Amino acid sequence: MVEVSTLNTLIIPAYNESSNIGRVLQVVIGMRDDFQEVVVVDDGSTDQTSDVSLQYGARVIRLETNQGKGGAIAAGLRACGTPFLTLLDADLIGLRPDHLRLLAAPVLQGEAAMSMGIFSAGRKRTDWAQKVAPSITGQRVLRRELLETMPGLANARYGVDYALTAHAKRMKLPVAEVILHDLTQIMKEEKLGLTKGFAARLKMYWEIFRVMGK
């Protein structure tokens, strides 16, 4: 098993994830030898996301206003200096250290500029979504320069995942898809209720399609 390098910073963009982020931090904070730093970017949350993250020992960058996922990742990028970056969603269920090491291996071994984690055997709904659209997964390990050279990172909002995949393709850089067994995440409808969750999903898709059209 390949260990995640200490030249790697873990960045978790989070917006109102106080009920979920503890599950993720409980796993990654225990991997002190694997990451130089664990950075949570609180994207203008109105709940206790920052407080929970601090309790687990993460470094917290708090944005006063919501910048969207792309803006949060850009803030995390500015705050760290490592050559490799790991990006994780804050609402994962079933995360294990071996998921992160598997995800990092192709990049740290020089086989890929970016790896993308694809859920499998987690839950049917999230498995299906990632099989249909693997390019929008939020679980990635990548070389720093891929983010630094991506146009419009700070304004990409939820389109950032698709934009990263498209940017790597334009640059003709190798990208690895890594299957992450037994991993899933909370659906928006579960977080916010059916009506608000569906509205949030539509907004997310609109932000993705907006980036796809550029």
VEXBA-862783 format. One record per residue: residue number from 0; residue in three letters; x, y, z of N, C-alpha, C in turn. Coordinates in pm, 1 decimal. Example, Ala and Ser with C-alpha at 12.3 -4.5 7.8 and 13.67 -1.06 7.14 Angstrom:
% VEXBA-862783
0:ALA:1319.0:-569.0:780.0:1230.0:-450.0:780.0:1320.0:-330.0:780.0
1:SER:1285.0:-225.0:708.0:1367.0:-106.0:714.0:1290.0:3.0:787.0
END
This chain:
% VEXBA-862783
0:MET:84.7:-119.8:0.0:0.0:0.0:0.0:88.2:124.7:0.0
1:VAL:57.5:214.8:-89.0:134.2:338.5:-98.7:79.1:440.6:-0.4
2:GLU:165.5:498.5:82.2:121.1:599.7:178.0:108.8:736.0:111.2
3:VAL:17.2:815.2:161.3:3.2:951.5:112.7:123.1:1032.4:160.0
4:SER:184.4:1106.3:70.2:306.1:1181.7:102.2:277.6:1296.2:197.9
5:THR:376.8:1329.8:278.4:365.1:1448.4:363.3:377.4:1576.3:280.9
6:LEU:400.2:1562.3:150.1:397.9:1677.2:59.4:256.5:1704.7:10.1
7:ASN:160.7:1646.1:76.8:21.3:1651.1:34.1:-62.7:1724.4:139.4
8:THR:-140.1:1822.5:97.7:-234.7:1890.9:186.3:-376.1:1845.4:153.4
9:LEU:-454.0:1817.5:255.6:-594.3:1781.0:237.9:-680.8:1905.2:254.1
10:ILE:-761.1:1935.9:153.2:-851.1:2050.6:155.3:-994.9:2000.9:150.6
11:ILE:-1076.0:2045.1:247.3:-1217.4:2008.2:252.7:-1300.7:2135.5:245.0
12:PRO:-1360.6:2165.4:130.3:-1453.6:2279.1:123.4:-1584.3:2240.2:191.3
13:ALA:-1639.0:2328.5:273.4:-1757.0:2290.7:351.7:-1851.5:2408.5:368.1
14:TYR:-1979.1:2381.4:347.2:-2082.3:2482.8:368.7:-2196.2:2420.3:448.3
15:ASN:-2214.6:2466.4:571.2:-2319.3:2414.9:660.6:-2313.5:2262.6:672.6
16:GLU:-2196.4:2213.1:710.8:-2175.2:2068.4:722.6:-2142.8:2026.5:865.5
17:SER:-2190.9:2100.9:964.4:-2157.0:2068.6:1103.3:-2205.1:1930.0:1144.2
18:SER:-2311.6:1881.4:1082.4:-2365.1:1749.4:1117.5:-2289.6:1636.0:1050.4
19:ASN:-2206.3:1667.3:953.0:-2143.2:1563.0:872.5:-1991.1:1563.0:876.0
20:ILE:-1930.7:1679.5:887.7:-1786.4:1688.6:867.9:-1706.6:1614.8:974.6
21:GLY:-1764.4:1595.8:1091.8:-1694.7:1522.4:1196.9:-1660.4:1380.2:1156.4
22:ARG:-1749.4:1315.4:1077.8:-1722.0:1178.4:1031.6:-1595.5:1174.0:947.1
23:VAL:-1579.1:1273.4:862.6:-1462.4:1278.6:774.7:-1336.7:1314.0:853.9
24:LEU:-1346.6:1414.8:938.3:-1229.8:1458.9:1014.7:-1181.9:1352.5:1112.2
25:GLN:-1272.6:1274.5:1166.2:-1233.6:1168.1:1258.6:-1137.1:1070.4:1191.7
26:VAL:-1155.1:1050.6:1062.3:-1067.4:961.1:986.7:-936.9:1030.5:949.1
27:VAL:-945.8:1149.4:891.7:-826.4:1211.3:832.6:-732.7:1271.8:936.5
28:ILE:-787.1:1320.5:1047.6:-700.4:1377.0:1151.8:-610.4:1268.9:1210.3
29:GLY:-656.8:1144.8:1207.3:-574.8:1033.8:1253.8:-462.6:996.2:1158.2
30:MET:-456.2:1062.0:1042.4:-354.2:1032.4:941.1:-248.0:1142.2:940.1
31:ARG:-198.2:1176.6:1056.7:-102.3:1286.6:1069.9:24.3:1263.5:988.2
32:ASP:64.0:1139.0:972.1:185.6:1110.2:896.7:162.1:1112.6:746.3
33:ASP:37.2:1121.9:705.6:3.0:1114.9:564.1:-16.2:1251.5:499.3
34:PHE:-55.4:1349.6:579.9:-79.1:1483.9:528.2:6.3:1584.8:603.5
35:GLN:56.8:1681.4:531.0:123.7:1791.5:599.2:24.1:1870.9:681.8
36:GLU:-99.0:1883.1:629.5:-200.2:1963.6:697.1:-338.8:1923.6:647.9
37:VAL:-436.5:1934.5:737.3:-577.3:1918.1:701.2:-642.5:2055.1:711.4
38:VAL:-692.2:2105.3:599.0:-748.9:2239.8:591.9:-897.1:2230.5:558.6
39:VAL:-980.6:2285.0:645.5:-1123.4:2299.0:617.5:-1149.1:2443.3:577.3
40:VAL:-1208.2:2462.4:461.0:-1246.5:2596.4:417.4:-1396.4:2610.8:440.7
41:ASP:-1431.6:2685.1:544.5:-1571.9:2709.6:578.7:-1623.5:2820.4:487.0
42:ASP:-1709.3:2781.9:395.1:-1753.2:2871.6:288.5:-1873.7:2955.5:331.0
43:GLY:-1853.8:3036.2:436.7:-1960.5:3124.6:482.3:-2075.3:3053.6:550.6
44:SER:-2046.1:2944.6:620.5:-2151.6:2866.9:686.7:-2224.3:2948.5:792.6
45:THR:-2350.4:2913.1:814.2:-2430.3:2975.1:920.0:-2450.1:2880.4:1037.6
46:ASP:-2386.6:2763.4:1031.6:-2396.2:2668.3:1142.0:-2260.5:2659.3:1212.6
47:GLN:-2233.1:2547.2:1276.3:-2111.8:2531.7:1357.5:-2000.4:2455.9:1284.5
48:THR:-1998.1:2464.2:1153.1:-1896.4:2392.3:1075.9:-1755.1:2425.8:1122.5
49:SER:-1725.1:2553.2:1141.4:-1590.6:2593.3:1185.4:-1558.6:2539.0:1323.7
50:ASP:-1653.2:2549.6:1415.8:-1629.9:2504.2:1553.0:-1603.4:2354.7:1557.6
51:VAL:-1683.6:2277.9:1485.9:-1664.6:2132.8:1483.4:-1527.6:2098.6:1425.4
52:SER:-1490.5:2165.7:1318.1:-1361.6:2138.9:1253.3:-1244.9:2170.6:1345.8
53:LEU:-1254.3:2280.4:1417.8:-1149.1:2316.4:1513.0:-1139.2:2214.7:1625.9
54:GLN:-1252.2:2162.7:1669.7:-1252.4:2062.9:1776.3:-1175.7:1937.5:1735.8
55:TYR:-1177.3:1906.3:1607.0:-1105.2:1788.3:1558.4:-958.9:1817.7:1526.3
56:GLY:-918.9:1942.0:1536.4:-779.3:1976.0:1514.4:-744.0:2018.3:1373.6
57:ALA:-844.1:2044.6:1290.8:-816.4:2091.7:1155.1:-780.7:2239.6:1156.3
58:ARG:-706.9:2281.9:1056.7:-687.9:2424.7:1033.5:-811.9:2475.9:960.3
59:VAL:-868.8:2582.9:1007.0:-992.5:2635.0:948.0:-967.8:2770.7:883.5
60:ILE:-1009.1:2781.9:759.4:-1012.5:2910.2:689.3:-1159.1:2945.7:672.4
61:ARG:-1200.2:3055.3:731.4:-1341.3:3092.9:726.8:-1361.6:3207.1:628.4
62:LEU:-1445.3:3184.1:528.6:-1483.4:3287.2:433.1:-1607.9:3357.2:485.0
63:GLU:-1606.2:3487.8:484.1:-1717.0:3564.1:541.9:-1845.4:3550.1:461.0
64:THR:-1832.3:3536.8:330.2:-1949.5:3516.7:244.4:-1929.5:3391.5:161.5
65:ASN:-2038.1:3330.8:121.5:-2031.9:3208.0:43.8:-1973.4:3235.1:-94.6
66:GLN:-1865.6:3163.8:-126.7:-1797.0:3180.3:-255.2:-1823.6:3065.3:-350.9
67:GLY:-1893.5:2963.7:-304.1:-1911.7:2844.6:-386.1:-1792.5:2752.0:-373.6
68:LYS:-1810.0:2629.0:-420.8:-1705.7:2527.9:-402.9:-1574.3:2568.5:-469.0
69:GLY:-1581.9:2625.7:-589.3:-1459.7:2668.7:-656.6:-1385.4:2775.0:-578.2
70:GLY:-1458.6:2871.8:-524.1:-1396.7:2976.6:-444.6:-1334.7:2923.3:-317.4
71:ALA:-1400.6:2824.5:-255.5:-1346.6:2764.0:-133.6:-1217.8:2688.1:-163.1
72:ILE:-1215.3:2614.8:-273.8:-1093.8:2542.7:-311.0:-981.4:2640.5:-342.8
73:ALA:-1014.2:2749.9:-410.4:-913.3:2852.1:-440.6:-853.8:2909.7:-312.7
74:ALA:-937.5:2931.1:-210.9:-888.4:2981.7:-82.5:-796.1:2880.6:-16.1
75:GLY:-831.1:2752.7:-23.9:-744.9:2649.1:30.7:-612.0:2640.8:-41.4
76:LEU:-616.5:2655.6:-173.1:-494.0:2654.1:-252.7:-400.6:2767.0:-211.0
77:ARG:-454.8:2885.7:-191.8:-372.1:3000.6:-152.3:-309.2:2980.7:-15.0
78:ALA:-373.6:2902.1:68.8:-329.5:2887.9:207.8:-224.6:2779.7:228.3
79:CYS:-195.9:2701.7:125.6:-99.6:2593.1:143.2:5.6:2598.6:32.9
80:GLY:115.2:2527.7:55.2:224.4:2533.8:-40.6:275.1:2399.7:-87.8
81:THR:202.6:2292.6:-61.7:250.1:2160.0:-98.5:230.6:2133.0:-247.9
82:PRO:313.9:2046.0:-306.0:302.3:2016.9:-449.0:185.4:1926.4:-485.3
83:PHE:129.9:1856.1:-386.3:14.8:1769.8:-410.6:-100.7:1811.8:-320.5
84:LEU:-220.9:1795.7:-371.6:-340.6:1833.3:-296.6:-442.6:1721.0:-304.0
85:THR:-509.2:1697.6:-191.9:-623.4:1606.7:-188.2:-748.0:1689.5:-162.2
86:LEU:-851.6:1667.9:-242.0:-979.5:1736.0:-224.9:-1084.2:1633.8:-184.4
87:LEU:-1157.3:1663.5:-78.1:-1262.0:1573.5:-30.5:-1388.9:1651.3:-2.6
88:ASP:-1502.8:1586.8:-25.7:-1629.9:1643.0:17.6:-1643.8:1625.9:168.4
89:ALA:-1722.8:1712.3:229.9:-1736.7:1713.3:376.1:-1844.0:1618.4:426.6
90:ASP:-1921.5:1559.0:336.4:-2038.5:1481.0:378.3:-2026.6:1333.0:345.9
91:LEU:-1904.6:1282.1:342.1:-1883.4:1142.0:307.3:-1929.0:1048.6:418.9
92:ILE:-1970.0:929.3:378.6:-2007.2:823.0:471.8:-1924.5:699.7:437.5
93:GLY:-1856.3:644.7:537.3:-1779.8:522.3:516.0:-1635.4:543.8:475.9
94:LEU:-1584.2:666.1:490.2:-1445.5:694.7:452.1:-1348.3:616.6:539.7
95:ARG:-1245.2:560.6:475.1:-1139.2:488.4:545.0:-1003.0:538.6:497.0
96:PRO:-899.0:522.3:577.5:-765.5:564.3:533.3:-722.0:500.2:402.5
97:ASP:-759.3:373.4:380.3:-715.4:308.0:257.0:-777.7:371.3:133.6
98:HIS:-896.3:432.2:146.6:-953.7:505.2:33.5:-859.0:616.5:-10.8
99:LEU:-807.1:691.0:85.1:-720.5:804.4:53.9:-587.2:759.4:-4.5
100:ARG:-534.9:649.3:45.6:-406.8:600.7:-5.0:-420.7:544.7:-146.1
101:LEU:-530.2:475.6:-171.2:-555.7:427.5:-307.1:-572.5:543.8:-404.0
102:LEU:-643.8:646.0:-359.7:-669.1:762.2:-444.0:-539.6:836.5:-476.5
103:ALA:-449.5:842.3:-380.4:-325.0:917.2:-398.4:-221.1:843.5:-481.3
104:ALA:-226.0:711.5:-480.3:-117.6:632.7:-539.0:-83.9:669.0:-683.7
105:PRO:-180.5:680.0:-776.2:-142.7:709.9:-915.7:-70.7:843.2:-931.6
106:VAL:-106.7:941.9:-850.2:-44.9:1074.3:-861.1:93.9:1073.8:-797.2
107:LEU:104.6:1017.4:-678.2:233.7:1016.8:-608.9:336.1:929.5:-679.5
108:GLN:288.8:829.3:-752.8:379.6:741.8:-827.3:413.2:796.8:-965.4
109:GLY:356.3:912.7:-998.6:386.8:975.5:-1126.1:313.2:918.2:-1244.9
110:GLU:210.7:837.2:-1219.4:135.3:775.8:-1328.5:24.1:866.5:-1380.6
111:ALA:-17.8:963.8:-1300.0:-127.9:1052.0:-1338.2:-105.6:1189.8:-1278.0
112:ALA:-160.4:1290.6:-1345.1:-157.3:1426.0:-1289.9:-270.2:1446.7:-1190.6
113:MET:-375.3:1365.7:-1205.8:-491.2:1375.4:-1116.7:-558.7:1239.5:-1109.3
114:SER:-607.4:1206.3:-991.0:-690.0:1087.2:-975.3:-827.2:1129.3:-925.8
115:MET:-929.1:1055.4:-970.0:-1067.2:1085.2:-933.4:-1127.7:962.0:-867.2
116:GLY:-1187.2:980.4:-749.8:-1246.5:869.9:-676.6:-1390.0:845.0:-719.1
117:ILE:-1420.8:720.0:-752.4:-1553.7:681.2:-798.1:-1615.7:586.8:-696.1
118:PHE:-1732.5:623.1:-643.5:-1800.2:540.0:-544.0:-1840.9:405.2:-604.6
119:SER:-1833.0:300.8:-522.5:-1881.6:168.9:-561.7:-1927.1:94.2:-437.6
120:ALA:-2041.5:28.0:-448.3:-2095.9:-53.4:-339.2:-2119.1:28.3:-213.5
121:GLY:-2148.6:157.0:-231.3:-2185.7:241.3:-118.3:-2337.0:244.1:-105.5
122:ARG:-2400.7:326.2:-188.9:-2546.0:326.3:-200.4:-2580.5:336.4:-348.1
123:LYS:-2690.4:276.7:-387.7:-2724.0:269.9:-529.9:-2734.4:408.2:-592.6
124:ARG:-2793.7:503.6:-519.1:-2815.0:635.8:-578.2:-2684.0:707.8:-606.5
125:THR:-2591.5:702.2:-512.1:-2464.7:772.0:-534.3:-2374.4:693.5:-629.1
126:ASP:-2379.5:560.0:-623.0:-2302.8:479.5:-718.2:-2346.4:511.5:-860.6
127:TRP:-2477.4:515.3:-881.8:-2531.4:540.1:-1015.8:-2491.5:677.6:-1065.1
128:ALA:-2501.5:777.2:-978.1:-2469.0:914.3:-1017.9:-2324.2:924.8:-1064.3
129:GLN:-2233.7:854.6:-997.1:-2093.1:865.4:-1034.5:-2058.3:781.6:-1156.9
130:LYS:-2133.8:674.0:-1179.0:-2113.0:597.9:-1302.0:-2156.6:679.6:-1423.3
131:VAL:-2266.2:753.9:-1406.8:-2317.7:835.7:-1516.5:-2226.5:955.3:-1542.7
132:ALA:-2178.4:1018.2:-1435.9:-2099.1:1141.4:-1450.9:-1977.1:1139.4:-1359.2
133:PRO:-1878.4:1053.7:-1388.5:-1759.5:1048.2:-1301.9:-1679.8:1177.7:-1300.9
134:SER:-1698.7:1260.9:-1402.5:-1619.3:1384.0:-1412.9:-1653.5:1486.5:-1306.2
135:ILE:-1764.7:1466.1:-1232.2:-1801.6:1564.7:-1130.3:-1780.2:1513.0:-988.0
136:THR:-1703.8:1406.4:-973.2:-1672.7:1359.6:-838.0:-1593.0:1465.0:-761.3
137:GLY:-1616.6:1472.4:-631.3:-1545.1:1568.2:-547.5:-1423.1:1511.2:-478.1
138:GLN:-1395.8:1381.0:-499.5:-1283.1:1315.6:-431.8:-1167.2:1305.9:-530.9
139:ARG:-1061.2:1382.9:-506.0:-950.8:1391.4:-601.7:-816.7:1408.4:-530.2
140:VAL:-712.6:1360.7:-596.1:-575.0:1396.7:-561.9:-512.9:1449.7:-690.4
141:LEU:-439.8:1560.1:-681.2:-386.4:1621.3:-802.3:-258.4:1698.6:-775.3
142:ARG:-187.1:1720.9:-882.1:-69.6:1806.7:-873.1:-115.0:1951.4:-860.3
143:ARG:-44.1:2025.3:-781.4:-82.8:2162.4:-750.5:-100.2:2248.7:-875.4
144:GLU:-10.4:2232.4:-971.7:-13.8:2319.0:-1089.0:-140.7:2301.7:-1172.1
145:LEU:-207.8:2189.1:-1156.5:-332.9:2170.3:-1228.8:-438.3:2269.9:-1181.3
146:LEU:-442.3:2294.5:-1050.7:-533.4:2396.0:-996.7:-485.0:2536.7:-1029.4
147:GLU:-354.5:2556.7:-1018.7:-299.9:2691.1:-1039.8:-321.5:2741.3:-1182.0
148:THR:-325.8:2650.6:-1277.5:-339.3:2690.8:-1417.9:-482.5:2682.1:-1469.2
149:MET:-577.1:2642.8:-1383.5:-715.0:2628.3:-1428.9:-783.7:2763.7:-1438.9
150:PRO:-833.0:2802.3:-1554.9:-901.1:2931.5:-1568.6:-1031.3:2935.4:-1487.9
151:GLY:-1056.9:3046.8:-1423.2:-1185.6:3066.9:-1357.4:-1211.4:2983.0:-1234.7
152:LEU:-1106.1:2935.9:-1168.7:-1123.4:2849.7:-1051.2:-1211.6:2914.6:-945.4
153:ALA:-1181.8:3037.0:-909.0:-1250.9:3102.2:-797.4:-1398.5:3126.4:-825.0
154:ASN:-1437.4:3130.6:-952.3:-1576.5:3159.8:-987.1:-1653.1:3038.1:-1036.8
155:ALA:-1591.9:2921.1:-1030.0:-1653.5:2801.9:-1088.7:-1768.5:2745.4:-1006.3
156:ARG:-1772.2:2779.1:-877.7:-1876.1:2728.7:-787.9:-1886.3:2576.3:-800.5
157:TYR:-2008.2:2519.2:-809.1:-2020.6:2373.4:-816.1:-1967.3:2315.9:-946.5
158:GLY:-1940.8:2400.0:-1043.4:-1884.3:2351.5:-1168.8:-1737.0:2318.8:-1161.6
159:VAL:-1674.9:2337.8:-1046.1:-1530.3:2322.7:-1034.9:-1484.4:2180.6:-1065.1
160:ASP:-1560.3:2079.6:-1024.6:-1516.9:1941.9:-1047.0:-1514.4:1909.3:-1196.1
161:TYR:-1621.8:1945.4:-1265.9:-1623.1:1924.5:-1410.6:-1511.1:2005.0:-1476.4
162:ALA:-1492.9:2129.8:-1432.3:-1391.6:2216.8:-1492.1:-1251.0:2159.5:-1474.5
163:LEU:-1223.8:2100.0:-1359.8:-1093.4:2037.9:-1337.2:-1069.7:1922.1:-1433.0
164:THR:-1172.7:1838.9:-1450.3:-1161.0:1726.1:-1542.0:-1137.6:1774.6:-1684.5
165:ALA:-1214.2:1875.7:-1726.0:-1200.2:1929.9:-1861.3:-1063.6:1995.6:-1881.2
166:HIS:-1014.5:2062.6:-1777.4:-884.1:2129.3:-1786.2:-773.0:2026.9:-1806.3
167:ALA:-777.2:1917.6:-1731.4:-676.3:1812.6:-1747.0:-681.3:1752.9:-1887.5
168:LYS:-802.9:1737.3:-1940.1:-817.6:1683.0:-2075.4:-759.6:1778.6:-2178.8
169:ARG:-787.1:1908.5:-2163.2:-732.3:2007.2:-2256.9:-579.8:2008.0:-2253.5
170:MET:-525.3:1990.4:-2134.5:-379.7:1989.8:-2117.8:-317.0:1856.1:-2158.1
171:LYS:-402.3:1759.1:-2192.6:-359.3:1624.5:-2232.2:-278.0:1557.6:-2121.8
172:LEU:-325.3:1575.2:-1999.1:-260.3:1515.6:-1883.3:-329.8:1385.2:-1846.2
173:PRO:-254.9:1286.1:-1800.5:-315.7:1158.6:-1762.5:-399.1:1171.1:-1635.4
174:VAL:-517.7:1113.4:-1640.0:-610.2:1114.6:-1526.3:-648.4:970.7:-1493.7
175:ALA:-642.3:934.5:-1366.9:-677.8:799.4:-1323.1:-812.3:800.2:-1251.8
176:GLU:-895.6:701.9:-1281.2:-1019.2:680.6:-1206.3:-995.6:567.1:-1107.5
177:VAL:-1020.8:593.9:-981.1:-994.2:498.0:-873.8:-1126.1:459.7:-808.0
178:ILE:-1156.4:332.1:-805.0:-1279.1:283.9:-742.4:-1262.8:285.1:-590.5
179:LEU:-1357.9:347.5:-522.3:-1357.9:356.4:-376.1:-1476.7:276.4:-323.4
180:HIS:-1449.2:155.8:-281.8:-1555.3:64.7:-238.6:-1614.6:107.4:-104.2
181:ASP:-1744.2:88.6:-91.7:-1818.2:110.6:34.0:-1818.7:256.7:78.0
182:LEU:-1798.8:347.9:-14.8:-1799.6:491.0:16.8:-1919.8:557.3:-49.8
183:THR:-1984.5:647.1:22.7:-2099.3:719.6:-31.1:-2103.2:857.0:36.0
184:GLN:-2211.7:931.0:12.9:-2225.0:1061.2:76.9:-2371.9:1095.0:96.7
185:ILE:-2396.4:1196.4:178.6:-2531.9:1241.5:206.2:-2587.0:1315.8:84.9
186:MET:-2709.3:1280.9:46.1:-2774.8:1350.6:-65.2:-2830.3:1484.4:-16.3
187:LYS:-2841.6:1579.5:-106.3:-2894.0:1711.8:-69.9:-3035.5:1702.6:-14.2
188:GLU:-3115.0:1613.1:-68.6:-3252.3:1597.6:-20.3:-3255.4:1544.2:122.4
189:GLU:-3154.0:1468.5:160.4:-3144.8:1418.2:297.2:-3102.3:1528.6:393.5
190:LYS:-3017.4:1617.5:347.6:-2971.3:1727.7:432.5:-3079.8:1832.6:453.6
191:LEU:-3147.0:1868.2:345.2:-3231.5:1987.4:345.1:-3380.4:1958.5:337.3
192:GLY:-3417.2:1832.7:321.6:-3557.0:1801.1:295.4:-3581.2:1797.6:145.3
193:LEU:-3692.6:1737.9:105.0:-3716.9:1712.7:-36.7:-3721.2:1840.2:-119.7
194:THR:-3799.0:1939.1:-75.4:-3817.7:2059.5:-156.7:-3690.1:2142.5:-165.7
195:LYS:-3632.0:2177.3:-50.2:-3510.2:2258.7:-50.7:-3392.3:2181.8:-110.8
196:GLY:-3388.4:2051.8:-83.9:-3280.0:1970.9:-137.9:-3285.3:1962.4:-289.2
197:PHE:-3406.5:1946.6:-343.4:-3422.0:1941.2:-488.6:-3384.6:2074.7:-551.8
198:ALA:-3424.1:2183.6:-486.0:-3387.7:2316.7:-536.3:-3236.2:2335.6:-535.4
199:ALA:-3170.6:2288.7:-429.0:-3024.7:2298.8:-421.2:-2958.2:2214.2:-529.2
200:ARG:-3018.0:2099.2:-559.0:-2964.0:2013.0:-664.5:-2974.5:2080.2:-801.3
201:LEU:-3089.8:2142.8:-827.6:-3107.0:2213.8:-954.1:-3004.9:2326.4:-967.9
202:LYS:-2981.2:2398.0:-857.0:-2881.4:2505.3:-859.8:-2743.5:2449.3:-889.2
203:MET:-2710.2:2335.8:-828.5:-2580.8:2272.6:-852.5:-2566.2:2235.7:-1000.0
204:TYR:-2670.7:2173.9:-1056.9:-2664.0:2134.1:-1197.5:-2650.6:2256.4:-1288.1
205:TRP:-2720.9:2364.5:-1253.1:-2710.6:2485.4:-1334.2:-2567.9:2538.5:-1332.6
206:GLU:-2503.7:2536.1:-1216.1:-2366.6:2585.2:-1206.1:-2270.4:2496.5:-1284.6
207:ILE:-2297.7:2366.8:-1286.6:-2215.2:2274.8:-1366.0:-2235.2:2301.0:-1515.0
208:PHE:-2361.3:2312.7:-1558.2:-2389.3:2335.9:-1700.4:-2333.4:2470.0:-1746.7
209:ARG:-2333.2:2568.5:-1657.4:-2278.0:2699.6:-1691.3:-2129.4:2688.1:-1724.6
210:VAL:-2058.5:2606.9:-1647.0:-1916.0:2585.5:-1673.4:-1896.3:2503.4:-1800.5
211:MET:-1982.8:2405.1:-1821.4:-1970.6:2320.7:-1940.9:-1987.8:2402.0:-2068.6
212:GLY:-2065.8:2509.1:-2060.5:-2093.0:2589.7:-2178.9:-1982.4:2685.9:-2215.4
213:LYS:-1881.8:2696.5:-2131.0:-1773.7:2792.6:-2158.0:-1667.8:2732.2:-2249.5
END
